[in-house]
Amino acid sequence: MAESKPSDASTTRRSSSWSFGLLVLILTPVAAAIFLYQLDSFDPASLPTHEFSQEPMLVPKLNPRMLQGSEMIGQGNLLGPEDIAHDANSHLIYTGCADGWVKRVTLNESAANSVVHNWAFTGGRPLGVALGRAGQVLVADAEKGLLEISGDGVMKLLTDEAEGLKFKQTNAVDVAVDGMIYFTDASYKYGLIEFIWEILEGRPHGRLLSFDPSTQETIVLLRDLYLANGVVVSPDQTFVVFCETLMKRCTKYYIQGKRKGSVEKFIDNLPGMPDNILYDEEGHYWIALATGTKGLWDLALKYPSIRKVMAILERYIGRPHIEKNGGILAVDLEGKPGAHYYDPELSMVSSGIKVGKHLYCGSFVKPYIIRLDLDQHAARTIT
Ligand SMILES: *[C@@H]1O[C@H](CO)[C@@H](O)[C@H](O)[C@H]1NC(C)=O
């Protein structure tokens, strides 16, 4: 059967006007994007990527689906439980939440029977929490500074500036046996709600600090850190380990002995961006990785131009959701990786600690603490 076909000429005409339309459709946003890119004054910096370790990190044991079998603690009553401090005597967990409360969680074998209490209201955004030696809780509050809350809930501001520079994002805290408090200010430039700009800009505005309760003195130990985040005192009290989120690394800073004041690599080339680091009293540090970095994030850390495009998207369209494979990396006392728990569906994991047979994970955004039974869902050797 013969079909009537349009003439060749009209096909050409139609397809050429169609391709012209397509060209306009494509080029208009491209031109607008180039215009915005040129016009935008945001000027991200190159990171010192030559400091990144070249060797890939090999982790002997993995659980790449840690959400399978995990339970939710305090669902709905724990908004953005960022950091976790476990009190072994009372079996309570302290955590700082997005509603301004430092909460206390009474743990129970059954996740559903774990009870959340509002304990102390900071009026800011409590992030880091650490137990003092006399029943007090130290809080790194992103908005308020370094706080101390006594056992009966009375709050005191310890410090909120150093060397004339106010903290903009007090982030993490730990206490040495001698009472010295170590803490970080992630950035003196960007506050917590602007933290993405610290990442996109790629300049070091972070500091590692100490506060001496006996002299009330705040001392800057290190400056020019790339989003100074978690900090933990080593069990032998000779150094602290602190995380730099943007540099995907954790570094030792010696606080005792003849190396006092010097820094040394602890672990780098992490498989994600580190947040808090906690010690489990059993020979392992647990490093929370807010997001895996494979793919776009690694490119973004490498190329400022990609971060500029992300900044423009952030400003005019919104943040694309590219965070995934967040989780927890367990490393030994020497910084050697042992096990990596993560999940493609997981992002903004901000802390993790093993208590008994369970791994407890805090999150910057989720409304609960994640608990995983490590006997049942252990990381395994992948062959
Ligand atoms: C766990 O919760 C149940 C129910 O509230 C309670 O009976 C039990 O004593 C709790 N267990 C512990 C160890 O607190």
PDBQT file of the ligand as one rigid body, heavy atoms in Angstrom, charges set to zero:
ROOT
HETATM    1  C1  LIG A 401      13.315  -1.525  79.057  1.00  0.00    +0.000 C 
HETATM    2  O1  LIG A 401      11.982  -1.043  78.978  1.00  0.00    +0.000 OA
HETATM    3  C2  LIG A 401      11.025  -1.857  79.620  1.00  0.00    +0.000 C 
HETATM    4  C3  LIG A 401       9.651  -1.273  79.342  1.00  0.00    +0.000 C 
HETATM    5  O2  LIG A 401       9.595   0.074  79.701  1.00  0.00    +0.000 OA
HETATM    6  C4  LIG A 401      11.335  -1.922  81.129  1.00  0.00    +0.000 C 
HETATM    7  O3  LIG A 401      10.419  -2.774  81.763  1.00  0.00    +0.000 OA
HETATM    8  C5  LIG A 401      12.747  -2.467  81.320  1.00  0.00    +0.000 C 
HETATM    9  O4  LIG A 401      13.082  -2.433  82.682  1.00  0.00    +0.000 OA
HETATM   10  C6  LIG A 401      13.740  -1.622  80.513  1.00  0.00    +0.000 C 
HETATM   11  N1  LIG A 401      15.058  -2.207  80.603  1.00  0.00    +0.000 N 
HETATM   12  C7  LIG A 401      16.076  -1.561  81.078  1.00  0.00    +0.000 C 
HETATM   13  C8  LIG A 401      17.384  -2.312  81.092  1.00  0.00    +0.000 C 
HETATM   14  O5  LIG A 401      16.008  -0.422  81.483  1.00  0.00    +0.000 OA
ENDROOT
TORSDOF 0
